[in-house]
Amino acid sequence: MKTLSPNLQIRPATASINSAGHLTIGGCDTVALAKEFGTPLWVMDEESIVQAMRACLAGLSSYPQTRIFYAGKAFLCQAMCKLIDKHGLHLDVVSGGELFTALSAGFPAHKIFMHGNNKSADEIHDAIKANGVTIVVDNHSELELIISISRALLAEDASITKVPILFRVTPGVEADTHQHIQTGHHDSKFGFAIKELDSLAEIIKKGADAVNLIGLHAHIGSQTHKIEPYLEIVDILADCFVDFKEKYGITLSLLDVGGGLGIAYNDQDKPLAMDVWAQSIAQRVKTSFSNRGLDLPTLAVEPGRSIVGTAGTTLYTAGHAKSLPSGLNYLAVDGGMADNPRPITYQALYTACIANRANAPLSTNPLTLVGKYCESGDIIIKETYIPAQTGDIVAVFGTGAYNYSMASNYNRTRRPACVLVKEGKADVIIERESVENLIQQDRVPARLLTD
Ligand SMILES: Cc1ncc(COP(=O)(O)O)c(C=O)c1O
């Protein structure tokens, strides 16, 4: 069977156009979805997610021991936890909230890695208490804190096991992506510099009763298109494995090279196929480790965007239009930076179509698709040639990653619903927020209640 890699396409794997000229996803008419569930609406295509998981599994299939940790920061809810568990993936979380979501969905603790550059004592406590979560340690004081919390929990509860940990290393490798989503360069806020490893080995020896160091992790950034930085970090981390063994007598067994594989948001984006990405990394680990006389470690990867990005499409209803004397044509939709902060945060580019007239030929006049929020930078697509008009349903592709997970209630708007579509059926996996939700955390001091 041919391996399909959804991240190479702008549209979800099942996207099609029906006889009415409507965009369909997962066998569902998106115009009907907009009518039934309202807009803005996130539509997640289950088939695209499953194809991406399979592509990654296929790429790693020739390597003896692998684990794919889906990076929950890209998109996480209970249904997503169930879906990745069903397909054999592990999960990477970065906060107490993501950990709670996973555990509440019945996701096995031993299949979770916990990341984060400033984990609180409560987050560390909850992760250790869950029994089996591996903590990826970011800095010295965090390591000391993990050791002391683990010691206390081990002393009070015989069922708790020593916490497995990884060290996050800053490899000094620059990813080919926007600087806000580079993480592996020197001076990054994430992880330990390699020269700090000496002092870490000492702490680990002293804390051996409380923590179990199993391996090393590095992550270079997100929306990357080149393989070379990954190959470089494999070599750098392999050298660290040698140091741990020869200098400190510690044999490590797990290598985690992070995530970051890009997706095609527009015709200019040329990401690597997911299976090619995974296979190239696996191949390099084999050669790099055997060249150094090391046993092959368990290989972990942490893709987020490339698993869910292409699966997601946001449906908006087009509202007011404006043509300026300068020639600019604005069309405003009923969402924007609160449901998709990526364009205003790092000038992310998107591709759209008109869901109710999906075959409409492109216009020669550019249109600027803007959101409804009170910021001039709230622009979804600066220049599109879709001939959208007031009342159309506009579909923006590639919104499965870092949209829902980064969404806000800016301007006191409600976060949209999300439906998971498959074979003509749409299930709500995240309910649209209500206006009541918007005020449920509000408290009014008594002095303001008096007339
Ligand atoms: C440690 C770590 N792992 C994995 C990821 C997932 O990256 P992506 O969604 O680009 O695959 C990130 C995101 O930046 C990350 O920080």
The ligand as an SDF file (V2000), in Angstrom:
LIG
                    3D

 16 16  0  0  0  0  0  0  0  0999 V2000
    9.3470   19.8280   22.7720 C   0  0  0  0  0  0  0  0  0  0  0  0
    8.4360   19.8730   21.5920 C   0  0  0  0  0  0  0  0  0  0  0  0
    8.1070   18.7290   20.9900 N   0  0  0  0  0  0  0  0  0  0  0  0
    7.2790   18.7030   19.9200 C   0  0  0  0  0  0  0  0  0  0  0  0
    6.7440   19.8710   19.4160 C   0  0  0  0  0  0  0  0  0  0  0  0
    5.8210   19.7750   18.2420 C   0  0  0  0  0  0  0  0  0  0  0  0
    6.2190   20.5170   17.1730 O   0  0  0  0  0  0  0  0  0  0  0  0
    5.3900   20.4240   15.8250 P   0  0  0  0  0  0  0  0  0  0  0  0
    3.9600   20.6720   16.1640 O   0  0  0  0  0  0  0  0  0  0  0  0
    5.9610   21.4820   14.9820 O   0  0  0  0  0  0  0  0  0  0  0  0
    5.6020   19.0580   15.2750 O   0  0  0  0  0  0  0  0  0  0  0  0
    7.0610   21.1040   20.0070 C   0  0  0  0  0  0  0  0  0  0  0  0
    6.5280   22.3640   19.4730 C   0  0  0  0  0  0  0  0  0  0  0  0
    7.1470   23.3510   19.3100 O   0  0  0  0  0  0  0  0  0  0  0  0
    7.9270   21.0980   21.1430 C   0  0  0  0  0  0  0  0  0  0  0  0
    8.2560   22.2340   21.7540 O   0  0  0  0  0  0  0  0  0  0  0  0
  1  2  1  0
  2  3  1  0
  2 15  2  0
  3  4  2  0
  4  5  1  0
  5  6  1  0
  5 12  2  0
  6  7  1  0
  7  8  1  0
  8  9  2  0
  8 10  1  0
  8 11  1  0
 12 13  1  0
 12 15  1  0
 13 14  2  0
 15 16  1  0
M  END
$$$$
